[in-house]
């Protein structure tokens, strides 16, 4: 499966963005799609994930309530909405996919097999 992340940009604090993760090659049914972010010089951190089969959603405590994840089955696309953006949200945001049920914690980047190229989000104060 190939993933294409998009929707990033330069915004001001308090703004919102919706990032998209479009999949091609096969349906995301049977996969978990995760969102991660990586700030310069920092490790890649889990933001949230959605299990495609049943729609279960998991969030990092740092974004819960502020960054809803959704999906569009027809478009085979996952979305990450980030509200009330803060300068500390500045990072490259990645989407990734792994087979649902595959061993490994859902919040660990190394457990994901497929990655998009990332989209830059920059938040000015």
N, C-alpha and C positions, 0 to 999 in steps of 0.2 A: 504494500500500500504506500502511495506517495502522499505527502502532506504539504500543504501550502498555507502558511500563516500570513495574515495581512491585517491591516486596520490600524497599525501604530501611527504615531506622529508626534508632533510637538504641541503640547497643550499647556494650559495654565492650571494651577492648583484649583481644585474644586470642580474642574470639568469632568466629563465622562467620555469613555471610549468603548467601542465594541470591537473586539478582535475576532477574526474569523479563522477557522482552520478547515480548509476544504480538502477532502480526501478524494483520491482517484486511484484507479487500479482495481479496487474492490470495495464492496460495501463495508461500512464500519460496524455492521451487525456482527456481534461476536467479539468486539474489541472494547477495550477501555481507552478513552482519550484523556490524556492528562495535559495540564497547563503548568508550565514552569517559567521562572524568570531568573535572569542572571544580570546583576549589576557589575560594573567594571571592577575587576579584581576580587570579586566575591564568588562563592560557590553557587551552583544552580539550585534554586529553591522551588519546592512544590507550592503551587497556588491552589489547584483543585483538579478534579477529574470527574468524568461521567462514564458510567458503564452503559454502553449503548443498548444492550438487550432489554434492560428493565428500567433504564433512566435513573438509576441510583447516582447520587451526586455526593462528592466528598470535597471538603474545603479545608485549607490550612486555617488554623485559628486566627492567623494574622489578617485574613481577608474575608472571613465568614461574615455574611450580612452586607458586604459591600461589593462583591464581585460575583454575581450570579452566572452560572454556567447553563447553557441550553444547547439544543441540537435541532437540526432540521433533517429529518430522514430523507426527504425527497432530494435535497441538495447534497446530502452526505457531508454535512458541514456542522462543526461544533463552534460555539461562540463563548467568548468570555467578555462579559460586560464589567468594566471597572468604573465604579462611581466614586465621586468625591476624591479625585486623584490628588496625591500628595507628592512633593518632590522626591521622597524616599521610594516612591513607586517607579522611579526612573530605572529602566532595565531593558534588556532584550527579552522579549516574551516568546517562548517556544511552545508549540504543541507537539505531542508525541502520542504514539499508540502502541498498545501491546495486546496480545490475545487475552481475552477475559478468562480468568482462572489460571493464568500463567503464574508460576511461583514468584514470590517477591512482593514486597509491600508496595502499595499503590502510590506512595509518596516518594519513592526512591527512583531517581532518574535512570540508574543503571539497569532497572528492570524493564525499561521500554525499548522495543526493537526498532521502531520507526520514528523519525524526527523530521519536523519541518525546518525551514531555514531560519526562522526567527523573525520577529518584527520589532523595531525599536520604538519604545515609548519614552518620551522625554517630558517631564513635568517641570515647568518653571514656577518659581514662587512669586 
